[in-house]
Structures are given as C-alpha cells and as structure tokens.
C-alpha cells in the first residue's frame, strides 16, 4: 500500500488526481486543499484542510499523515494576477514549496512537484528537460524559484527525494469550476454565432488534465527521480486548437479569425513558443498522452 497526499485537491488537476488515485487498489489517498472539500464525492479517500502558505499547518498535516509520496499541485497559476499580486504569488508558489519540502524531509516522503513551461522565455521551444530556464513573467519566475528550492532540497539537512513534473496549458472539465478553457470557449462562442479572434503566433502543447494526473501518478508510483515533461504530444497554436475544436463539434470555422499576440493587452508577458519534447517521460515512465482531438472527445463525453 502506498500512501499518497495531494495538495490542491479542489483544483482541476487535484480533482483528476482524486478520480485516478481512488481507483488504484494499492493507493491510500489523503486529499488536501485550503478550506472545505469541494469535490463531488467523498468515498475512497480522506480529506484534510491544509493552507500551503501556513508553515506550521503544512508540517502538522503532513507530519501526522506520514505519506510515502506528496504530489504538490497547488499553486497560484493566474499569470496576470501573479504579476499584480506578487506577495500572494510568492507565498503560494515559493514559500509554500519550502514548507512542503521541510515536511517531506521530516517524514521521508518522496516529493512530486508540479511546474510549468512558463519558466522558459519561449524563444526556441519545444523544450526537453535539460533546457535552460529564463522566465519573462513574475509567475514564471516564482515557479522557477519553486523548482530551485526542490532541486536544492537535498543540500540542506537530510536528503529529500524529488521529481518535478512540468506541464503546459492544462485543460479539462472539473466539478464546480469557474474557469473555462479554450475548447469550451470556442464551442460556446461559435454556437452563439460570435466571431472570435485567436492568436496564431504562440505555440503550446495543450495538456488534458487527465494526462497530467496520470503522469504525476506514474512518477509517484515509481518514485522516479528528476525532471519530467508531462504534457500533450502536439505543439499547436491557439488558432490550431480553435479550428480542431470547431471541426470536432461541426461548428462554423469562418467565425474564427486570426490575430497576433500583440493585439491583446495582457498584464504579464507570455513566452511565444514553448511546447515539450516527451521522449524521457515516454521511455522512463511509460507516459502516453492523448492527442488534442482525443482530448476534445474526452471533454465532449464529460459535457453530456
């Protein structure tokens, strides 16, 4: 039996992890998040309220649970909000990681830390695991600082065994979620006959939330150390994604117009070309993600 504790259980990744891990016969799951449990079911796991920005709470909850593995998925991920609320961003994306590392060290838990393609400047994606980080937003900088804390964890005191799961543009449908995603936005807009502007000069590897959950589970199950790219397998522009979405649902593609990123005013800078090379995750973990079309089909089945 492997005891796994996850952070951010109420979020998109967290919900998919709870879904996946409660189905594994060899896993005992402890789900944590700030405040109340907002998951639609409560069987098969225990829930514990934990604010990752409260060091003592993190040490107490993880200390009491004594998990074999901690999957740390909780983070402040709104890129523009991070630019405007730097203190909150640092507290959630850096300080919290340090508390979780300390708690993992105390109980000798293996740490799986979730990170992002936004640690890169996007000058020459797609990237492999050895690429040099160079963030261009405060969010990216905070996530890189979080990674650094994890990588250097073994240098201070007892060693902490760790893995970093980097991902890109996660999409999916979760229970009770306020945030939309590109597929739902395109579908809704076109069904309402609205013209939409979609950028053609940014490249990403859109990641189905179920695939990210599976990647995290594969790392946790094998306690595979090091950095792993866990994303979708194609490098697409948002325009490509919009066209594929329209095709899948049989909607009017003529409503989709091309735009470049400079026509949108956003607080934080975005890396133009990211996307990931997945050879390591495929070979080491046996990770095999859905294509974007298959991801749309998964979402469509969940909408019913």
C-alpha positions in Angstrom: 0.0 0.0 0.0 1.4 3.4 -1.0 0.1 6.4 1.0 -0.2 9.5 -1.3 -1.0 13.0 -0.1 -2.0 15.6 -2.7 -2.3 19.4 -2.4 -4.8 21.5 -4.4 -7.4 18.8 -4.3 -10.2 21.2 -5.2 -8.5 22.4 -8.4 -8.6 20.9 -11.9 -5.5 18.7 -11.5 -6.5 17.9 -7.9 -9.9 16.6 -8.9 -8.5 14.4 -11.7 -5.9 13.1 -9.3 -8.5 12.1 -6.7 -10.5 10.5 -9.5 -7.5 8.5 -10.7 -5.9 7.6 -7.3 -9.1 6.4 -5.7 -9.3 3.8 -8.5 -5.8 2.4 -7.8 -6.1 -0.7 -5.5 -2.6 -0.1 -4.0 -3.1 3.6 -3.1 -4.3 5.2 0.2 -5.2 8.8 -0.6 -5.2 11.9 1.5 -6.6 14.9 -0.3 -5.8 18.4 1.0 -6.8 21.9 0.0 -7.5 25.2 1.6 -10.9 25.4 3.2 -13.7 22.9 2.7 -13.7 19.8 0.5 -15.4 20.9 -2.8 -15.1 17.5 -4.5 -18.4 15.9 -5.7 -17.8 12.6 -3.9 -16.1 11.6 -0.6 -15.6 7.9 -0.9 -12.2 6.2 -1.2 -10.0 8.9 0.3 -9.7 11.1 3.4 -9.9 14.9 3.2 -7.8 17.3 5.3 -8.0 21.1 5.1 -4.4 22.5 4.7 -3.3 26.0 3.8 0.0 25.6 2.0 1.0 29.1 3.0 0.8 28.2 6.7 4.1 26.5 7.5 3.0 25.0 10.9 -0.2 23.7 9.3 1.8 22.0 6.5 4.3 20.5 9.0 1.4 19.3 11.2 -0.8 17.8 8.5 2.0 16.0 6.6 3.7 15.1 9.8 0.5 13.4 11.1 -0.4 11.7 7.8 3.2 10.4 7.1 2.6 9.9 3.4 5.1 7.9 1.2 4.6 10.5 -1.6 3.4 14.1 -1.7 2.1 15.3 -5.1 2.2 19.1 -4.8 -0.2 20.5 -7.4 -1.5 23.6 -5.6 -0.2 26.9 -6.9 -1.3 30.4 -7.9 -1.5 29.9 -11.7 -3.3 33.1 -12.9 -0.4 34.6 -14.8 -1.7 38.2 -14.8 -2.9 38.0 -11.2 0.6 36.9 -10.2 2.1 40.0 -11.9 -0.3 42.2 -9.9 -0.2 40.3 -6.6 3.4 39.5 -6.2 3.4 38.8 -2.5 0.5 36.3 -2.7 2.2 34.7 -5.7 5.5 34.3 -3.9 3.7 32.9 -0.7 1.9 30.3 -2.7 4.5 29.4 -5.4 7.8 29.6 -3.4 7.4 29.8 0.4 4.8 27.1 0.3 7.1 24.8 -1.6 9.8 25.3 1.0 7.3 24.3 3.8 6.3 21.2 1.8 10.0 20.3 1.3 10.6 20.6 5.1 7.5 18.5 5.8 8.6 15.8 3.3 12.1 15.7 4.8 10.6 15.2 8.3 8.6 12.1 7.2 11.0 10.9 4.4 8.3 11.4 1.8 9.0 11.4 -2.0 8.0 14.8 -3.4 6.4 15.3 -6.8 6.3 19.0 -7.6 4.2 20.3 -10.5 5.8 23.1 -12.6 5.2 24.9 -15.9 6.5 25.8 -19.4 6.4 29.4 -18.2 9.8 29.0 -16.7 11.1 29.4 -20.3 11.2 32.6 -22.4 9.7 30.8 -25.4 12.5 31.8 -27.8 13.1 28.3 -29.0 10.6 25.7 -27.9 9.7 22.9 -27.8 11.9 22.1 -24.8 13.4 19.0 -23.3 14.1 18.5 -19.6 17.6 19.9 -19.8 16.7 23.3 -21.3 17.8 26.4 -19.6 15.1 28.4 -17.7 14.7 32.1 -18.4 11.3 33.3 -17.2 9.7 36.5 -18.6 6.8 36.9 -16.1 6.6 37.0 -12.3 4.6 33.8 -12.4 7.3 32.1 -14.4 9.9 33.5 -12.0 8.0 32.2 -8.9 7.7 28.8 -10.5 11.4 28.7 -11.3 12.2 29.7 -7.8 9.9 26.9 -6.5 11.8 24.4 -8.8 15.2 25.6 -7.4 14.0 25.1 -3.9 13.1 21.5 -4.8 16.4 20.8 -6.7 18.4 22.1 -3.8 16.4 20.4 -1.1 18.9 17.6 -0.7 21.7 20.1 0.1 20.3 21.4 3.3 20.0 18.7 6.0 18.7 15.2 5.2 18.2 14.5 1.6 14.7 14.8 0.0 13.9 12.6 -2.9 12.1 14.6 -5.6 10.7 14.8 -9.1 9.5 17.8 -11.0 6.6 17.3 -13.4 6.5 20.2 -15.9 3.3 20.8 -17.8 1.8 23.1 -20.4 -1.7 24.7 -20.9 -3.8 22.3 -18.9 -7.4 21.9 -20.0 -10.3 19.8 -18.8 -13.7 19.8 -17.1 -13.9 19.9 -13.4 -16.7 19.9 -10.9 -17.8 23.4 -9.8 -15.1 25.2 -11.8 -15.4 28.9 -12.6 -12.5 28.9 -15.2 -13.3 27.9 -18.8 -10.8 26.5 -21.3 -10.1 27.1 -24.9 -12.3 24.2 -26.1 -15.3 25.3 -24.1 -14.8 29.0 -25.0 -14.6 28.2 -28.8 -17.5 25.9 -28.7 -19.8 28.3 -26.8 -18.8 31.3 -28.9 -19.3 29.6 -32.2 -22.6 28.1 -31.1 -23.8 31.6 -30.2 -22.6 32.8 -33.7 -19.9 35.1 -32.3 -16.8 35.9 -34.2 -13.6 35.2 -32.2 -10.1 36.3 -32.6 -7.5 33.6 -31.8 -3.7 34.0 -31.9 -1.5 32.3 -34.4 1.9 33.3 -33.0 2.0 31.4 -29.8 2.8 27.7 -29.6 2.0 25.3 -26.8 1.5 21.6 -26.1 -2.1 21.6 -24.6 -2.4 19.0 -21.9 -5.5 17.1 -20.9 -5.9 17.3 -17.1 -6.4 13.5 -17.0 -3.0 13.1 -18.8 -1.2 15.3 -16.3 -2.8 13.4 -13.4 -1.6 10.1 -15.0 1.9 11.5 -15.4 2.0 12.5 -11.8 0.7 9.1 -10.7 3.3 7.3 -12.9 6.1 9.3 -11.2 4.6 8.8 -7.7 4.1 5.0 -8.3 7.7 4.5 -9.5 9.2 7.2 -7.3 11.1 8.2 -10.4 13.5 11.0 -9.5 14.4 14.0 -11.7 12.6 16.3 -14.1 9.8 15.0 -16.4 7.9 16.8 -19.2 4.3 15.8 -18.8 2.2 17.5 -21.5 0.2 16.9 -24.6 2.1 15.5 -27.6 1.5 18.1 -30.2 2.7 21.7 -30.5 -0.2 23.8 -31.6 -1.2 27.5 -31.8 -4.4 28.6 -30.1 -5.7 29.1 -33.6 -5.0 25.4 -34.5 -6.8 24.4 -31.3 -9.8 26.5 -32.2 -10.0 25.1 -35.7 -9.8 21.5 -34.4 -12.5 22.3 -31.8 -14.8 23.7 -34.5 -14.1 20.6 -36.7 -14.9 18.2 -33.9 -18.2 19.8 -33.0 -19.1 20.6 -36.6 -19.2 24.4 -36.0 -18.7 27.3 -38.4 -14.9 27.9 -38.8 -15.5 31.1 -40.7 -16.2 32.8 -37.4 -12.6 32.2 -36.3 -10.3 35.0 -37.2 -6.5 35.0 -37.0 -4.8 37.5 -34.7 -1.3 38.0 -33.3 -0.5 38.2 -29.7 0.4 41.9 -29.8 -3.3 42.8 -30.5 -4.1 41.6 -26.9 -3.3 43.6 -23.9 -2.2 41.4 -21.1 -0.5 42.4 -17.8 2.1 39.7 -18.0 4.3 38.7 -20.9 3.8 35.2 -22.4 6.5 33.1 -23.9 5.8 32.9 -27.6 6.9 29.3 -28.4 7.0 26.6 -25.7 5.8 23.0 -26.0 7.6 20.0 -24.8 9.6 17.0 -26.0 8.2 13.9 -24.2 10.8 11.3 -25.0 12.0 10.9 -21.4 8.5 10.6 -19.9 7.6 8.0 -22.6 10.7 5.9 -22.1 11.2 6.1 -18.3 7.6 6.3 -17.1 5.6 4.8 -20.0 3.6 8.0 -20.3 1.4 8.1 -23.3 -0.9 11.2 -23.6 -4.0 11.7 -25.7 -3.8 13.7 -28.9 -5.7 17.1 -28.8 -8.6 15.6 -30.9 -8.8 12.7 -28.4 -8.8 15.3 -25.6 -11.7 17.2 -27.1 -13.6 13.8 -27.3 -12.9 13.2 -23.6 -14.3 16.7 -22.7 -17.3 16.2 -25.0 -18.2 13.0 -23.2 -17.9 14.7 -19.9 -20.3 17.5 -21.0 -23.1 15.1 -21.6 
